[in-house]
Structures are given as structure tokens and as C-alpha cells.
Amino acid sequence: MKIAIASNGNTLESTLDKSFGRCSYFIIYDKESKAVEYIPNPNKDMEENAGPASVELVASKSVSKIISYEFGMKIKPLLDSLKIQMIVLKDSGKQIREIIEMLNH
């Protein structure tokens, strides 16, 4: 199972980004292989529709869950239609490493 995490950087010490659609990076974590992939978010500076464009990007990586501090209004129906679970984590100081450790327990 692959999980996308909205991140403000491209290291395990980076923290959860406050925005999904305009985050700096998406960290794709594969629970089976424990592989971590860092994807720069090309949508972060879009004036409109950054969220839906970001959904398309992470959906193309076959993720089944997305973790972010918050999601825009357009995101939930999109994720529901793609059968991707939305996880809101209200702890923007949490490091990516800590989030991955939580996923493994």
C-alpha cells in the first residue's frame, strides 16, 4: 500500500505541510517495500486548481491514502471517486520520519 504525505521538504526530517495542493513535496511511502519517493509538487504555485492537479499527480502513483494538515473543499469528492482515503493530521510540526513510524505500528 502506498501513502502520500504532504511535506514542506524532501527529507525525512521535513515536516508535514499545512497545505495539500500547494505543499512543496509529496512523500510517497510504500508500506510493503518501505521505499520512500520524494516528488516535487509542480502545482504549488498555481493560481487555481492546485488541489485537483495534485490529486491527479499522487493518484498516478497508485496511492491509497493521502496525509495532510488540511485539504481544500474540492478534494474530498475527488478522492472519494478515486477511492483514496483522506487523512487529516493536525500536527504541522510532525516530521515525515515520525509519520512513517506511526504508519508502521
Backbone hydrogen bonds in HBPLUS format (Angstrom, degrees):
<---DONOR---> <-ACCEPTOR-->    atom                        ^
c    i                          cat <-CA-CA->   ^        H-A-AA   ^      H-
h    n   atom  resd res      DA  || num        DHA   H-A  angle D-A-AA Bond
n    s   type  num  typ     dist DA aas  dist angle  dist       angle   num
A0031-LYS N   A0001-MET O   2.84 MM  30  5.50 162.2  1.87 168.3 162.1     1
A0064-SER N   A0002-LYS O   2.83 MM  62  5.90 164.4  1.85 161.9 157.9     2
A0003-ILE N   A0029-TYR O   2.80 MM  26  5.17 156.8  1.85 145.7 153.5     3
A0029-TYR N   A0003-ILE O   2.79 MM  26  5.17 170.3  1.80 155.7 156.1     4
A0004-ALA N   A0065-LYS O   2.92 MM  61  6.32 165.1  1.94 154.3 153.8     5
A0067-ILE N   A0004-ALA O   2.75 MM  63  6.19 159.5  1.79 158.8 165.6     6
A0005-ILE N   A0027-ILE O   2.78 MM  22  5.01 144.9  1.91 138.0 149.7     7
A0027-ILE N   A0005-ILE O   2.87 MM  22  5.01 169.1  1.88 147.5 150.8     8
A0006-ALA N   A0067-ILE O   2.95 MM  61  6.32 164.1  1.98 170.6 175.1     9
A0017-ASP N   A0006-ALA O   2.95 MM  11  5.38 167.0  1.96 116.4 120.7    10
A0007-SER N   A0025-TYR O   2.88 MM  18  5.09 171.8  1.88 155.5 152.7    11
A0025-TYR N   A0007-SER O   2.99 MM  18  5.09 163.8  2.01 150.5 147.9    12
A0008-ASN N   A0015-THR O   2.97 MM   7  5.84 153.7  2.04 166.5 174.8    13
A0014-SER N   A0011-THR O   3.14 MM   3  5.28 157.0  2.19 101.8 109.0    14
A0097-ARG N   A0012-LEU O   2.87 MM  85  4.82 149.3  1.96 151.2 141.0    15
A0096-ILE N   A0014-SER O   2.84 MM  82  5.86 153.6  1.91 158.2 159.7    16
A0016-LEU N   A0094-LYS O   2.98 MM  78  5.88 148.9  2.08 159.3 166.5    17
A0023-CYS N   A0020-PHE O   3.31 MM   3  5.37 168.9  2.33 111.4 110.9    18
A0041-ASN N   A0024-SER O   2.95 MM  17  5.49 167.7  1.96 141.6 138.1    19
A0026-PHE N   A0039-ILE O   2.84 MM  13  5.14 157.5  1.89 146.5 154.0    20
A0039-ILE N   A0026-PHE O   2.89 MM  13  5.14 163.8  1.91 153.9 158.5    21
A0028-ILE N   A0037-GLU O   2.80 MM   9  5.00 166.3  1.82 151.3 155.2    22
A0037-GLU N   A0028-ILE O   2.89 MM   9  5.00 156.5  1.94 141.3 149.1    23
A0030-ASP N   A0035-ALA O   2.96 MM   5  5.27 167.1  1.97 157.4 160.6    24
A0034-LYS N   A0030-ASP O   2.70 MM   4  5.17 134.0  1.90 147.0 159.0    25
A0044-LYS N   A0041-ASN O   3.49 MM   3  5.81 175.8  2.49 113.1 113.9    26
A0046-MET N   A0043-ASN O   3.10 MM   3  5.39 170.0  2.11 118.0 120.4    27
A0053-ALA N   A0049-ASN O   3.15 MM   4  6.19 160.1  2.19 143.7 149.8    28
A0054-SER N   A0050-ALA O   2.89 MM   4  6.00 146.8  2.00 142.6 152.1    29
A0054-SER N   A0051-GLY O   3.04 MM   3  5.06 117.0  2.46  96.9 112.6    30
A0055-VAL N   A0051-GLY O   2.87 MM   4  6.21 148.5  1.97 153.0 162.8    31
A0056-GLU N   A0052-PRO O   3.08 MM   4  6.39 159.9  2.12 147.5 151.5    32
A0057-LEU N   A0053-ALA O   3.09 MM   4  6.39 153.8  2.17 141.5 148.5    33
A0058-VAL N   A0054-SER O   3.00 MM   4  6.30 171.7  2.01 158.7 157.8    34
A0059-ALA N   A0055-VAL O   2.81 MM   4  5.85 155.7  1.87 153.1 161.2    35
A0060-SER N   A0056-GLU O   3.03 MM   4  6.14 140.4  2.19 140.6 149.7    36
A0061-LYS N   A0058-VAL O   2.99 MM   3  5.20 152.0  2.07 103.8 112.9    37
A0062-SER N   A0059-ALA O   3.02 MM   3  5.25 157.4  2.07 114.8 115.9    38
A0085-GLN N   A0064-SER O   2.89 MM  21  6.15 163.3  1.92 145.8 140.1    39
A0066-ILE N   A0085-GLN O   2.84 MM  19  6.29 145.7  1.96 163.0 174.4    40
A0087-ILE N   A0066-ILE O   2.79 MM  21  5.94 162.7  1.82 174.8 170.3    41
A0068-SER N   A0087-ILE O   3.07 MM  19  6.52 157.1  2.13 168.2 175.1    42
A0089-LEU N   A0068-SER O   2.94 MM  21  5.94 160.5  1.98 139.5 145.7    43
A0075-ILE N   A0072-GLY O   3.22 MM   3  5.65 159.1  2.27 113.3 119.5    44
A0078-LEU N   A0075-ILE O   3.04 MM   3  5.24 115.2  2.48 103.7 119.9    45
A0079-LEU N   A0075-ILE O   2.88 MM   4  6.13 166.0  1.90 166.0 170.4    46
A0080-ASP N   A0076-LYS O   2.82 MM   4  5.99 162.6  1.85 159.2 164.6    47
A0081-SER N   A0077-PRO O   3.02 MM   4  6.14 156.8  2.07 141.5 147.1    48
A0082-LEU N   A0078-LEU O   3.10 MM   4  6.39 136.1  2.30 140.1 152.2    49
A0082-LEU N   A0079-LEU O   3.09 MM   3  5.01 127.3  2.38  93.3 107.6    50
A0083-LYS N   A0079-LEU O   2.88 MM   4  5.93 106.3  2.43 138.5 156.8    51
A0084-ILE N   A0079-LEU O   2.91 MM   5  4.99 172.5  1.92 143.1 145.1    52
A0083-LYS N   A0080-ASP O   3.09 MM   3  4.91 154.2  2.16  98.7 106.7    53
A0094-LYS N   A0091-ASP O   3.06 MM   3  5.64 167.0  2.08 120.2 124.0    54
A0098-GLU N   A0095-GLN O   3.00 MM   3  5.25 118.4  2.40 101.4 115.8    55
A0099-ILE N   A0095-GLN O   3.06 MM   4  6.47 153.6  2.13 151.1 159.0    56
A0100-ILE N   A0096-ILE O   2.93 MM   4  6.21 162.3  1.96 157.6 161.8    57
A0101-GLU N   A0097-ARG O   2.98 MM   4  6.24 152.7  2.05 144.4 152.3    58
A0102-MET N   A0098-GLU O   2.96 MM   4  6.25 150.7  2.04 144.3 151.9    59
A0103-LEU N   A0099-ILE O   3.01 MM   4  6.34 149.9  2.10 145.7 154.1    60
A0104-ASN N   A0100-ILE O   3.17 MM   4  6.42 132.0  2.41 140.8 152.8    61
A0104-ASN N   A0101-GLU O   3.21 MM   3  5.20 135.8  2.41  95.1 107.0    62
A0105-HIS N   A0102-MET O   3.25 MM   3  5.51 166.6  2.27 110.3 113.3    63
